Amino acid sequence: MPRRRTSSSSSSTGSTTGATGPATGPTTAPRNRTPQPVRIRRRSFGDFVKAFFAFVALAVLLVGVPGALATQIGWPLPNGVPSFDWLQQEITVQTFLNILTVVVWLAWAQFTACVLVEMKAALSGVGVPGRVPGAGPSQLLARQLVAALLLVGATAASFAPGLSQLGQTYDANQKPTVASAQQTPGGLFAQQQEQAADTASALAEQASHAASHAEAGGSTAKQGDTKYYRIQPPEGRHHDSLWEIADRHLGDGRRYKEIFELNKDRVQPDGSKLSEASLIRPGWIMEMPGDARGGDLVEMPDEAPNVSPDVQQQISDYAQSGDHAQGGGGAGAQGGGHEHAGGAGGGASQVSLPEQRPAGDAGHQQATSVGAESDSSFGLPEALLTAPLLAAGLLGALGRRRRQALWQSAFGAVGGRRGMEPPTPSGDAQDVQDALLVGADPEGVRLLDRSLRGLAASLAEESRALPVVYAAWLSNGDLHLQLAQPAGKPPAPWQQGQDQTFWMLARTDAERYEDVDTAAPYPGLVSLGTMDDSRLLLNLEAVPGIVSLSGREADRAAVFASVAAELATNGWSDRMTITLVGFGEDLTPLAPNRIRHLEDIEALVETMEAETRQRRGALGTAGHDSVLTGRTGPAQHTRWAPHLVLLAAQPSAEDAVKLAELAADAGRLGIGYLVGTETGDLPGAAWEMEITGQGKLLAPLLGLELDAQLLPAAQQRAVVELFTDADPERESNGPATTPPFLVDISEHGRPAVYARLVGPYEIIGLDTPDGERSALLHEALALLLLHREGVHPRVLASALWPRGVTDDVRDALLDRLRVWLGADPDGTPRLGRDGTGRLTLAKSVVSDLDVLRSLYHEATQGKGVDSRAVRGRLLTDALVLVRGPLLADRPEGRYRWLTHEIIDAQLPLLVADTGLALCEFHMERDRAEKAIEALNAALRTAPADERLWHELLRATHATGDTSQLTALATDLIGRSGARGLPPRTEALLDELLPTWRDAIAAVG
C-alpha cells in the first residue's frame, strides 16, 4: 500500500515551496493573475535606525512635551470660577503665555489621539484607521512615525489594504483612506510580506525536520503516493484557498479542480462536506493528487512526530473514505476562495460564494437548451444571450430611444416624419436585437432594483447608514450582498448570509417589495461574469483604489465595452457619470446624458483632480462621512451620483502614480476606476484581474475565476447601430411613414385569416383550438402579426415562456401553429420561414392593425392624395377599426413581451394622426360637428395626445357655442389635475376664449 503523506503548509502568503529558507531581496507586489510564493524581505540596519528615531520622536512628543509644560509653565487655567471683574483686568504677558499653553495642550491631546488611532489600527489589523477631526497634518505625522516604529514588527502591513482581503478596508464609520504617505503605490505590499517571515522560517524548519525523518524511514514521495493536506487557519490577512494549494504543490493554480474532485462531498472532521471549491474551512483535510510535491511534505498519519495524535486520527479516518470522490461529481465550482465562518482563527473575509449557494440567475434562458449547435440558434451572439442584465438594460434604453423618436416626430411636427415607423434592423443589427430579446431578464433587473432601494429605505427608517458593499451575487433572483465589514443584523426581510459580512434576500421576499421613493444605494454595481451559474456584480465605486484589468487588447476591449454599456443603461441606478478614456467614443449614443469621452490621460487627471476636490468639499460641507450617508436620510435628495472612470489603455508610470493618488480616497467619494494594463503590474492597484483568450476573468488571490461577460467588437458595433438608427435627431432616408407591411384594401384583397388586435382579440377564418394550448397559439400568432419582418424561433420561445422551455416543446407548438393556420389554395403553408430562417406569415394572414396602417398610408400618400372623396372614405374606415387599446382583453400574466415593444406608443399616435387627418377633411367643408365626432373617436384610444385636444378646441370654437367651449375647457382642467394646463393649451384658450378663467370660476 502506498505510504500516505500530508502537506502541512502555512496558509500565509509568505509560505515557501521548498525546504530552503526564505529568499532575500527586494519585495514585489503580488499579482492576482498568478499567485507566487512571497520572497521575504529581511529587516535592514536602516529599518532599525528609522524605528529608533521614530521612538525617540514619539517619546519627546508624547511624554516630553506634557512634562515640560507641567514643570516649566504649570497650570495655565484660573484656579477658581472667573468673575465679571476678571474681564476688566489688565492683559499681561503671563496671560498670553497661559493662552498659548492651553493651545499647546490641545495640540498635544490631538496628536496623542492620532497616535492612539494609528497604533490601534496597526495592531488590530484594521487596514484603514479612523480620522481624527481636524488633524490632517498631525495624523499624517503620527502615521509616519508609527509606521517607522512598526517597520521592524509584524503589524506594519496592516496599513496597506491587501488584495486577498475584502471587507477590511473601511472603518466603522465607513471612511476609506489609503495610507500612501509613507510608501509609494508600487510598494504597498512590501511590509505585508514581512509579516510572514517568522511563520515561514518555522515552517521551513518543520518541513526540513519532516523531510529528514522521512529519509530516515526509507520512504520518499513518489508518483502515485497518496498525500493529504490540512487546511490552515487564517494568518494575518491571508486565508488558505484551493487555488494557492494547487499552485504550491501541483505547480498550477488551475489544477485546484483536481483537488476539489478528490474531496467533493466527503465528510470532514467537523461533520460538514466540501460542496464548492470556494468554500473551504480551516481544519479540513484535502486528499492531494499523486504528483503533489513540496518541501514542506511530512509523513502522515503514522510517522509524523510534529502532528498531534488527534490530527493523525482525523486524517486516518478521512483516508478510509478515499475512493469516494474519484469518479463522481461535476466540477462545477470555480475559484480558489475560502469560507472562514466556522474556521478557527477568524480573519478577514474575501470574495467567496455565499454558503446559501446561488444556482443560476438566467432561468428564463437556461431552460431553452438551445445551444450554438442548434438550428434555432443561428445568427444570435452568445455574448448577449448570456448577459441578462446587460441585455435588459440595452433593450429598455433602446425602447425609450425609439419612443422618444416617435413622440418628437409627432409632437414636433417634423415634416414627412409624422407617424414614423422605426427602421427595421437587418444583418448583424437584427441578430443583436433578437439576442437582446432572448437574453434580457427585465424581471431580474426589477427585483434587483426594488431590493436595493427597499434595503436603503429600511435602513433609513432605522436611522442606520448604508453598509459598504463590495460585490453582489445573483442567482434565481436570490440576492447576496458582500459587505466590506460586519454591519449588524440586516433589516427584515433580509437575512444573515454565510457570515456577518453577507446579507441575503430570497427571491420570494424580493417579490413582495414595492417601488419606494429613495435614491439608488449602489448604482456602481456592474456585472463581471458568472461562477457556477451565479452572477457577480462588482461595486466599482466602493473599491478602495484602482481595479486593474490585464490581458490581450481585444479581450480587454470586450470587457470594457460590456462594463460601459451596462453602466450606461442599467435599471438599478438613478444618475451617474461614466468617463471613457481612449476608447468608446461610439458608445455615447447608448446614454448621451451619462457617457463622457476623453481623448487622453492628461485630460482625465485634470478633470478628476478638480472633481475629487469638489466632492471632498461637498461631503465636508454636508457633514457626511461618504456618499453612502448622503444617499439615505434627509439629505438623500442630493443623490450623490457616482462617477466611474474606464481607462482602457495602460497609463505611463507617472500617470499611474497620479491615478493611484486620486483613487486613494475614491471609495468614500463615490468615484471608481477600472484601468487596463498590458502586463498586470499597475502601481496602486487595489484589485487585479486578468481576462484570458478563453473568456475567463481571473483574480486568483480574490478566489475568482469567472466566465467573463463580454461585448465583442462586432456586437458592440451592431448595438450602436440600433441606437443611432433610433436617434430622434437622425435624418430619415426615404418615406418614414411607409409601414413595413401593406395589405390589399380592395374588395379583391379579402384575407384568408383576419385577426382583430386593436381592442378585444378576435380571429376570423380559423377554428378555435381546443385545450389549454389555445392561449399559447393565440399569443404566438399575435407576436407574428406584430412583426411581419419575421421572428426568430428563440425570440418566439422566450416571449411565450419567459422562464425557459426545451426545444421539443417549442417545436411541438410551432407544428401545431402551422397546422392551425393551414395553407393557401396553392398549397403554400401560411407559417413559413424567410431566407434567414425566421418565422414569417403569409400575406393571406392579416390583422386589423395592418389594415389600419394601410388605410392611413393610402389616404395620405396614395390614392387619397388626388381624390378628396377617397381620402375621406379611407380615413373614416380606418377610424372605425379602432375599438380600444391593443389586445384589450389579454389575460393577466401573458403577453409580457409587449413591454419590449413600442406598439403601445405607435398605436395611439397612428390613431391620433388618423383622427387629425379626418378632422382636417371635415373642417375643409366647415363640418365642425363631424370633426368633433372624429376627434372624440380618436381620443378614446389616445386620450393624452395634446394635438387632439387642441383641434377639438378649435372645432368646438368653430361651432360658435361658447357654453360648449367653456365645458370643454373645464373638462381639460379637471383632467390636468395639479399639474395644470400645458402652456400651449392655455395659450390656445386665451386666443379662443379670453374670458375662460372667469367663466370657469363662475361655473365653479
N, C-alpha and C positions, 0 to 999 in steps of 0.2 A: 504494500500500500504506500503510495507516495506520502512523503512527510509533509505535514501541514505547517504553513508559516503564516505569520501575520506581519503586516507593516504597521508599525506604531509611530507614525509621523506626526509632528506638530501641525496643528491647523494654522499656525501663524504664517503670514506671508514671508516671514524670514526663514522658514524651514528650508533645508538644502536637500538636494537629491543624491548626494553622495556621502561617503563617510569622512570626507575631508572637512577641515574646519571652514569657518565662514570666510568668504573672499573679502579682500580689501580693495580699496579703490573708491573712486567717486561713485556716488549713487545715481541711478537713473530713475525717472518717474515710471511707475508701472503702467503698462498699456493693457487695455481691456481685450484687445484683439487676441493676444496670445499670452496667457499668464506665464510668467517666468520666475524661477527661484530668485529671491532677493539677495543681492550682494551686500553684505553687512559692512557698513562704514564704521571703522573704529574711531573712538574719540581721540582727537589730536591734542597736543600740548596747548595750542591756541584756544581750543574749546575750554580748557580748564582755566586759562588766563582770563578769558571773557567771563566765565562764570564767577571767578573770584572778584573781578572788578564790579560785576553786577551785584554780587552780595554786599560789597563794601558800599556801593551807591545806595542800595536799598536800606542798609543799616543806618547810613547817615540820614537819609530822608525820612525813614520811619521812626528811628529812635533818637538820632542826634538832634533833629530839628525840634521836636517837642521838649527834649531835655534842655536844650539851650534856651528855649522860650521860658520854660518853667524856672530855671535857675537865674537867668540874666534879667528877664523882664518881670516875671511874676504874674499875678492875676491882673488882667487888663480891665475887667469889668468892675463897676461900682460894687461895694460890699453891702449896700442896702438898696432899698427901693428909691429911685430918684424922685425928688420933689420938683415942684414948679420952679423953685429958686435955682435949681441945678442948671436950668436952661439959660439963666441970666449970668452965670459965672463966666469969667474970662477964659478964653480958649488958649491953653498953654502948649508948650512943646510936648509935655507929658500926655496931653490929650491926644495929639496926633500919633504919638508912639503907641498909645493904647489902642486906637482905632486900627493902626497898621498891624499891631499884634493880633487883633481879632481876625483881620483878613488873612494873615498868615496861618492862624489856627484853622480857619475854614478851608484854605487851600490844602493844608496838610491832611485834614479829615477827608477831603475829596480824593486826594491822591492815595491815601490809605485804603479807601473804599475801592478804588480802581485796582490796586494790588490784590486785595482780597478777592474781587470778582475774577481777575485773570488767573490767580492761583487756584481758585475753586474750579474754574472751567478746565484748567490744565490737569489737575489732579483727579477730577471726577470723570475725565474722558469726554466731556461735552465739547464738541468742536467749535461752537460759536459762543463766546462769552457774552453776557448781557452788557448793555450800555449804561454807564453812569451818567445821569443827566448833566449836561453842560461841561463834560470832562473830556472833550476831544483830545487836545494835546496831552493832558495828564494821563489819560488812559492809554494813549499811544506810547508814551514813555514807560508807563508801567508794564505794558505788554512786551516791549523790547527788553526791559530788564528781567522780567520773569522768564521770557523765552531763553535769554542768555544763561540765566541761572539753571534752568531745567535742561539746557542743552546736554549736560552730562548725565541726566537722568533718563528714565524710560517713559516720561509722560509728555515730553515736548511735542510729540506727534499729534497730541490732541488739539493743537492749534490749527491743523490743516484738515479740512474735511476729506475723508477717504472715499475713493470710488466704490469700494465694496460696501460702504455704509450708506444706506438710505434710511433716513429717519433720525439723524443726529446732527443736522446742520442748522437747526433753529432752536433757539432757547424757548423757555416757557412763554415769553411774550411775543414769540414769532418775529424776532428781529434778526434777520440774516446778516452776517458780516463775514467777510473773508479776511483773515489776518495776514495781509500781504506786506505789512510794514517791515517785517524782519526777514522776509525771504522773497525771492523772485518767483513768478508763476511757474517757471520751469523746474524749480526745486521744491515744490510744495510737499513732496513726499520723502524728502531726504531724512528728516527727523523721524518720520514714521517708521522708516526701515530700521533705524537704530533700536527701536523698541523691541525688536525680535532678537537682538544679539544674544542676550543671556539664555533665552529659551533655545535658540539654535545651537549654541555651544553645548548645552545639556543634552539635547537630542543627539548631536553628533557623538558625544561621549557614550550615550546609551546605545546608539547604533553600532559603534565600534566594539563595545563590550559584547553585544549580542552576536556580532559577526565572529569575533574570536571564539565565543562559546560554541557557535555552530561549527566552526572549523575544528575545534577540539573534539566535537562529537562525530566528526567524519561526515557531516552532511553538507550539501551545497544546494543552492537554489537552482533547479534545473527546469527546463521547459517541460510543462506538464504537471509540475508540482501544484498542489492546492494551497493557496495562500489566503490569508484573511487580514482585513484592515478594520480597526476600531475607530469610529468617527470621534474626532477630538472635540472637546468643548471650546467655545469661543475664547479667543485670547486677544485682548485689546480690541482692535477694530475688525479683526478678521474672523471669518467663520469658514468651517470646512465645507467643501462642495464636491460633488461627484466630478465636476469638470477638473478641478485642481488635483484631485486624487488621481484621475486618469492621466493628467499632464505630468505629474511627478513620477508615476510608477509604470505608465504604459507609453510615455513619450508623446502622447497626442491627447489633448483635452477632449477632442470629439469622440474618443472611444469610451466616454462616460456611459454610453448606451449599453455597452457590453457589461459593465458593472451593474447597471440597472436590471438587465435581463437575468443576470445570475442571481439576483436577490429579490426580484419582484414578488410581492405577496408572501414572503417568508416571515414567520413570526420573529420579532426582535425581542431582546431581553426584557424590554419594558411592556411587552404584550401587544404592541402596535405592529403595523406592517408597512413596508415600503410600497406605496402605490403610485407615487410620482417622483421623477428624478429630481425635481426641485424641492422636495420635502424630505430632508434627512435630519436626524436628531443626534445630538451628542450621545455617545454610549452605544449607538447601534453598531452592528458588526456587518461588514461587507466581504463576501467572498470575492476574490480577485481572479482575473484570467490567469492562465498558467504562465504567461510570459511576463508577468508583473515583475519589475526589478526596482532596486533602490538600495542605497547604502544603509538605510535605516530598517532593513528587514530583521526581524527576530523570530526565533522558532516558537511555534505555538502548536498545541497548548501545553505540551508536557515538559518542554525543555526551555522555559522562559523564566529565569530567576528574577527578572525585573518586573514581572507581571503578577498581580495578586492572584491567589488561588480562585477567588470568586470570578475574576475575568477569565481565567483559564477554563473554568467550568462552563461559563456562558458560551465561549467560543466552541468548546467541545460539543455542547448541546446543539448549537447552531449548525455545526458541521454535519450532524446527523440528518439534517433536512436538506443536504447539499444538492441532490439531483432534482429537487422540486421545480426549480425555475429554468432548467436548461433548455427545455423546448417550448415553453409556453409564453403567453403574454405578448402583447404587441408593444413595441417600443414607441408608444405614442407620446411619451413625455419628452420634454425638451429642457435644456438649460441645466446648469450646474448650480442652482441656488441651494437653499437650505431652509430648514424650519427650526426656529430656536425656541418656540413657545414652551415646549416641555423639556428642553435640554438643560443640562447643568451649566452653570456659569453665566447665564443670561447673555447679554451682549446686544449689539446694535442690530436692528432689522435691516434687511436689504430686499431688493426686488425679488419676490418669490411668489409663486402662485398661492392663492388662498387655499386653506385646508378644505373649505367647502368648495370643491373643485368645480369651476365653471366648465360647462360641457357643450360648447357650440353656440355661437351667437347668431348664426345665419341659418336658422332653421327654415326660413322661407325659401332658401335656395339649396340647402344641402339635400333635402329630400327629393329634389327633382332628379338627382342621379344622372344628369345629362352631362357627360364629360366631353372633352375636346374630341374624342374619337366618335362621338355620336353624330348621326346625320342631322340631328336637330340643333347642333351647337355651331353650325357653320358661321364663320364670319364674326363671331362675338368675342371680343378680347377678354381673356380670363382675368386680367388685372382689375377690371371694373366689376366683373361678376363676383369676385371675392372681396370686394371692398364695400360692404353695405352702407356704412355711414357716409363715406365719401360719395357714393352713388346717390344716396338720398339727398345730400346737400346740393350736389350739382343739378339733380333733377328738379328740386324745389326752386333753386335760383334760376334755372332755365325757364320754368313755368312763369315765374314772376317777370322775367325779362320779356317773354312773349306777351303776357297780359299788358305790360306797360306799353309795348309797341302797339297793341290793338287800341288801347284807350287813347294813347297820344294821337294815333291816326284818326280815331273817330272824333274826339273832342277838340283836337287841334285843327280839324278841317283841312288836313293836308291834301292838296289836290291830287286826285287819282288814287288815293290810298284809303279812302273810307271803306270800311268793311274788309280791310286787308286780311288775307289768309296768310298764316305763317308759311315760309318756304318749306317745302318737303325735302328733308335731307336725303342725300344719296351717297353711295360709296362708303368710305370709312366713317363719315359722319352718321350715316344711317345705322351702321353696325354699332357705333358707340352709343347712340341713343337707345337702341334696343338693349344693349348691355346695361345701361343705366336703369331701364325699366325692369329688367330681370333682377339685377343685383341690389337695387335700392331697398332699404329697410326703414321706411319713414316711421313705422310704429316704434322701432328701436330708438330712433332719434327722439321721438316724442317722450318716451318713457325716461330716457336719459336726461332730457332737459327738465321734465317735471320733477324727477327725483332729486336732482341737484338743487333746483330752486326751492323745492319743498324742504330740503335739509337746511338751506340758508334761512328760510322763514322760521323753521322750528327753533334753530339756534338763536335767532334774533328775539323770539318770544321769551326765551330763557336768559336773555342778556348774555349770551356766550359768543365768543369770537369764532369765526370760521377756522377750522384746523387747516394747517398747510398740507396739501395733498400733492404727493409726487406722481402718483400714477393711479389709473383706474383699470380694472379688468371687467370685461363684459362677456357674459355667456348666457344664452337663453333668456335674456332680459335681467338676470341676476347681476347686480352691480356691486363690485368690491372696490372700495377706496383704500389706497395705501397711504397712510398718514406719515408725515415726517417724524412724528413722535407721538406718544400716547396723549390723548386729548379727553380722557374721561369716558363716561358712559354715553353712547350715542343716543340722540332723541328718537323716540318711537316714531315709526315702525322700524327704524334702523336697528341692527343688532351688532354685537361684537363679533368680529371675524375670528381668524385663527389665533390672533393675539391682540394685544392692546393697540397695535398700530394698524389694524384692519377694521373698517366698518363695512357692514354688508347689508344690502337691501334686496329681498327676494322679489321676483317679478310680480307675484300676486299682490304684494304690498305696494309695489310701484304703480300698479294699475289703478289703485284707489286714490292716487294723488290727483288733485285738481290743479288747474292753472292758478298760479299765485303771482301777484304783482310785486316781484322782488328782482333785484339785479341777479344776473347770471353769476354764480360764485366762482366757477372755474372755467372761464372762456378759453383758456390756453390749452385745454386738453386736445390732443390730436392723435389719431391712430397711427401706430408704427407697424403693426402686423399681428400675427396670431401665433400662439403657442398652445399646442394640444387643443385646438378649437376654441381657445379663449383669446379674446381680442384685447390687446394692450393699448391704452391711451396714456401717453406721457404728458404731464402738465409742464409745458415748456416754460411758462412764466414763473414757475416755482423753483426751477433749478438754480442752486446757489453758484452760478458761474456759467461757463460755456459748455454746450453739448457739441462734441466734435463727431464728424462722420467721415470715415476714410473708405477707400475703395476706388474702383475704376471710375473715370469721369462720367461715363454714360450711366453706370449704375447709381452713382450719387445723384445725378440729374433726375433720375426717375423717382428717387426718394424725395428730393427737394420739391419736385413738381407735385407729388401726392400730398405732401405736408402743406404746401402753399394753397392748393386747390381746396383741401378740406377746411383749413383755417378760414379761407375766404367765404365759404358757403355753408359752414356747419350751422345746425339749428339749436345749439346749446350755448350761444353767446349773443351778446347784445351789440356792442360796438368794439372795434379793435383796429389797430393799425398794423399792417403787415408790410415790412420793408424788404424788398428783394434786391440783392446786390449782385451784379454781374450775371444775372440770368432772369428769365421770366418776364421780360417786358411784354411779351404777347399774352401773358396771363391776366393782365389788367382788366380785360372785358368781363372776367368772371365776377368781379366785385370792384368797380371803379371807386367806390367810397371807402374801401378797405385797403386795397393794394396800392403800394407806392414803390416805384422803381428808382434805384440809384445806380449810377454808372460805375463807381469805384469805391474803394475802401476809404479814401480820403474824405469823400463827401459823407460817408457813413459815420466816421469818427467825429467829424464836426457836428453832424446832426445829433448824434447820441450824447455827446458831451453836453450840449445845450439842454436836451430833454432830461438827462439824468439830473442836472442841477435843478431844473424846473420841478421835477417830481419830488425830489428831496425837500425842496422848499414848500411845495404844496402839502406834502404829508405833515411836515412840521407845523405849518400854519393851521391845518385842520386838526392837529393833535392825534394823528393816527400812527400806530406802530408800522403798519404795512397797508398795502392796497386791500388786503382781506378785511381789515377792520373798517375800511371805508365802504365796503360793499354790503355791510349789514348795519342795522340800527338806523337812527335818524338821518345819518349822512349818506344813505345809500343812493340818494338821487344823483350824487356825483359820479356814480358808476365806476370810476377808476378803471377805464378801459385798458386792456393790456397792449403792449407794443412788442411785437415779435419780429426779430431780425433773422433773415435767412441769407447766409453768405455762402455761395456755392464754391467759390474759388479759394484756395488756400492763401491766407494772408502772409505777408512777409513777417520775419521775426519781430521787427519793430512794431508793425501794426498789430501783431498778435498780442504783444505786451500791452499795448494801448487798449485793445478789446478786453483783455483779462482784467485790467484795472476798472474799466467801465462795468464789466459784468460782476465785479466783486459784491456789489450791493443790489444786483439786478432783481433777485427774487423778491426782495422786500418792496421794490418799486413797481413790480408788475411788468418787467422787461425780460424777454427771453432771447437767447442767442443760439442758433444752430449754424455751425460753421463747418464747411468742407475742408478736408485735408487729404493730400495725396499719400502721406507717409504714416499718418496716425499720431505723429508727435506734434502736439499743439500746446504751447505754453499756456498754463492757466485753465486747461480743460477740466471741468469737474467730472463729467461723464464722457466716456469714449465709446464709440460704436463703429462697426465696420459692416459694409454691405458687400456681399460676395457676388461673384458672377452667376451663382445658382439661385440668387434671390433670397439669401439668408441674411438676416440682420443679427450681428453678433455683438455681445457685450459680456464676455466670459466672467469678468470679475463682478458683474451685476447679476450673474446667473441667468443670462438671457441668450436664447437662440431662437429667433422668430422667423416665420415665413413673412418676409417684408411686404408691406403694402406699397405698391409702385404705381406710377403713372408714366409709362414709357413715352418716348418722344412722339411716336405715331398716334397714340391715343390722345396725347396732350394736344396735338395739332387738330385732331378731329373734334375734341371738346371745345376748343377755342372757336373753331368754325361754326359750331352750333350756336354759340353765344354771339358771335359777330353777325351771323345771318339774322338773328333776332333783335339786333340793335335798333331801337326806335329812330335813331338819327341816321341810320344807313340808307343810302339811296336805293330805291327799289328798281330793279331791272324788269321791265315788262309790266303787263297789267296785273296789279296786285289783287284785284277783286275777282279774278278768274278762279272759280272753285276747282279743286283737284279732280272732281268727277261731275260731269254734266249728263243729265238724262234727257231722253226724248219726251218732250211735254206735249206732243201732238196726240191726236186720237189713236194713231198707229203705234204709239210707244208704250202701250199698256204693259207693265211688268208682270212677270210670272209670279213673283213673290214681292209683296209690299208690306213693309214694317212701319208702324207709326211709333216714332220715338219722341216727338215733341208733344208732351202730355202723357197720358197713360199708354203703356206699352201694349201694342196690339200687332198681330201678324195675320195678314190676309194671303191666302193661297197655299197654306200648309196646314196639315192636321196637327192638333196639339199633341205633343209627345206624351206618352204615358210614363208614370212612375216618378221617382224622385229626381231623375236626371233632366226633367223638363226645364227646371230653373237654370241648370248649367248650360243647356243648349241655347236657351233664350239669351243668356248673358254672353255666351261666345258669339252669337250672331250679332248682338248689339255692338260688341267690340269691333268685329269685322266691318260692320256698316259704317262705323265712325272713322275707319282707317281704310279707305278704298285703295290707298297706295300699297297695301299689303301688311301682314302681321307675321312676325317671326313666331314659329311654334313655341319657343321658350317664353316669349313675351305673353302669348296666349295662356300658357300654363301658369306662369307666375301671377297673371291677373285673376284667373279663376281659382287658383289655390295659393294664396299668398304664403302659407306656411310650408309649401312644398308638395310635390307629387312625383310619383315614379313615371318612367317612360311609358310603361304598358297602360297605365290608367289614362294618361294624356292621349296616347294614340287610339285607345278604345273610344274616347269621347270624339276625337276627330272623325273616326269611322262612322259613329252614329250621326254626327252632324252632317257628314257627306251624304249618308243615306236619307236623312230627314229633308235636306234641301233638294235632293233629287238631281235630275239632269234636264237640260233644254231639249227641245224636239230633235235637234241634230245629234243628240247623244252626249253632248259635252257636259261634264259634271259642273254643277253650279258652285261647288267649292273646289278650287284648283290651286296651283302654285305658279308663281311667276318665275322669271329667269334666275332670281337669286334664291329660290326655294321658299319664299314667304307665301303665306296663305292669302288667297285673293278670292273675291266673289265675282260671279259672272254679272254682266250688265243687266241681266234679267231680274236680278235681286236688287230692289231699290227701297230706300227709306223716304219718309216724308221730309226729312232734313235735306236729302239730296234734291228732292223736288223743290223745296223752298229756296235753296240756293240757286237752282237752275232758273226758276221763275224770276227771281230778283235780277239775276245776271242778264236774262233775256230782255227784261223790261228796261234796264238801264244801259245795257251795252249791245243788245241785239235788235230784234225787230221793233221793240218798243221805242227805240230812239227816233225812228222815222214815222211812227204811227202813234198818235196820241191815244186813240181808242184801244189799240193793242196794249199800250203801256198801262192804261187804267185797268183793263181786264186782268192782265198778268199780276199786277200788284194786289188787286182785290183777291184773286185766287190764292196768292201767296199768304196774305194775312189770314185768310180763312183756315189755312192749315195749322195755325198756331192755336193749340188747345191747352197750353200751360207750359211749365218748365220741363226740361229734358227728363224722360223716364220718371214721370211724377210719382208713379206708384211702385217704385222699385223696393223690394223687401229690405228690411234693416239688416246690415251686416254683409250685404252683397254690393257689387259694383264699386268696391273701394278703389279700383283703378281709376275711377273718374277724378280722383284727387290729383292725379298726374296730368290730367288733360286740361286744355284751355277752352273746351267746348262750352263750359259754363259761362265764360266771358264772350265767346263768339256768338252764341245763340241770341242773347239779349241785344247785342249790337246789330246783328242781322235783322232781328225783328224791329228794332228801333229805326234802322235805315229804311226798311220797307214801309213802316208807318209814316216816316217823314216824307218819303217819296210819294206815297198816296195822298198825304195831306197837301203837298205842293200841287199835285194833279188836280185836286178839288178846289184849292184856293185860286187856281188859274181861272176857274169859272165862277168864282165867288160863291162856292158852295161850302160855306163855313160849317154848317151843321154836319155835312158829310165828312169834312176834315176833322171835326171834333170826334166823330164816331171812329174814324180810322186811328186817331191818336190814342183814344181810350182803349181800343183793342190792343194796341202795341204796349201801352202802359201796364197791362195785366201781366205781361211777360218781362218787361223791362221797366219796373217802377222807379228805378234810381237814375234813369237816364235824364239828365238835365235838359238835353236838347228837346225831348218830347214835351216837357213842361213849358218850355219857352214857346214852342209852336202852339201849344194848347192855349196859352195866354193870348197869343196874337189872334188865333182863330176865334176865341171867345170874345175878344175885343171887337173883332170884325162883325159880330152879330149885333153890336150896339147895346147889349143887355148889361148895364152896369152892375146890377144886383148879382147876376151870374158870375161876372168877373170878380166881384168882391168875395163871393162864396168860394171861388177857386183860390183866391189869394189866402183866404182864411184856412182852407184845406192845406195849402202849401206850408203855411206857418206851423200848423199842427204837425205835419209830417217832419218838418225840420227839427223840432224839439228844441233842446237847449242850445244847439249849435247856431240856430237862427238861419235865415235865408242866405243862400250863396250870394256873393256880391253881384254877380251878373244878373241873377234873378231879381234881386232887389232893385238894381238899376233899370231893368226892363219894366218892373211895376211902376217905378217913378215916372217912366215915359208914358205908359198906357193908362195909368190911373193915379194921377198925382195925389189924390186925396185918400189913397188906400189905407194909410195908417189911421186916419180919423175914422174912416168908415168901419174898419175892423174893430177899433176901440169901441165904437158905438154898438156894434153887433155884440161885443162882449167877448 
